[in-house]
Amino acid sequence: MNRVFVVQKQMRFDRDVGDYVPKFDLSPAREYGELHYLLSPSAAPFSPESILAELHERLADFGDSDYLLLVGNPCLIGFATAIASDYNDGRINLLQWNGKERRYLPVSADLFS
C-alpha cells in the first residue's frame, strides 16, 4: 500500500472549538496513500539529534511507492527529504499542491543521477 509521509503536523488554535485543530486539510493527499505524520507540531530543528533519529526510524523503509508531503518547518522538510531519498537510493516522490485543480500532483526525481 502506498504511504504519504507528512513531514510535520501543523496545528492552529480554533477559538470556536477552544482547542487546536489541523491547520490544513490534507485529505486530498489520501489519493496517493495513507497519511503518516513524521514529526509533532512542536518539533524544532535547533537540537537536531533527536529529530534526525525519529526521521531515520520512520523513513527507514521509504520506497518507490511512497510520497513525502512537504508541510512544516523548512529545516525539518530538508532533513526528511534528504533522509528519505538516501534510503531509496536517491529516488524521491513528492506531492505538490495545485490550486487550480485543487488536488496534489506527484513530482518524482532521482537526486543522485
NORLIN-V938533 format. One record per helix or strand of 2 or more residues. SS is the DSSP state (h for helix, s for strand). FROM is the first residue (numbers start at 0). TO is the last residue. If there is no record, write none. Layout:
BEGIN
[[SS FROM TO] [SS FROM TO]]
END
This chain:
BEGIN
[[s 2 7] [s 10 13] [s 18 21] [h 26 31] [s 33 38] [h 44 58] [s 66 68] [h 73 86] [s 90 97] [s 102 109]]
END
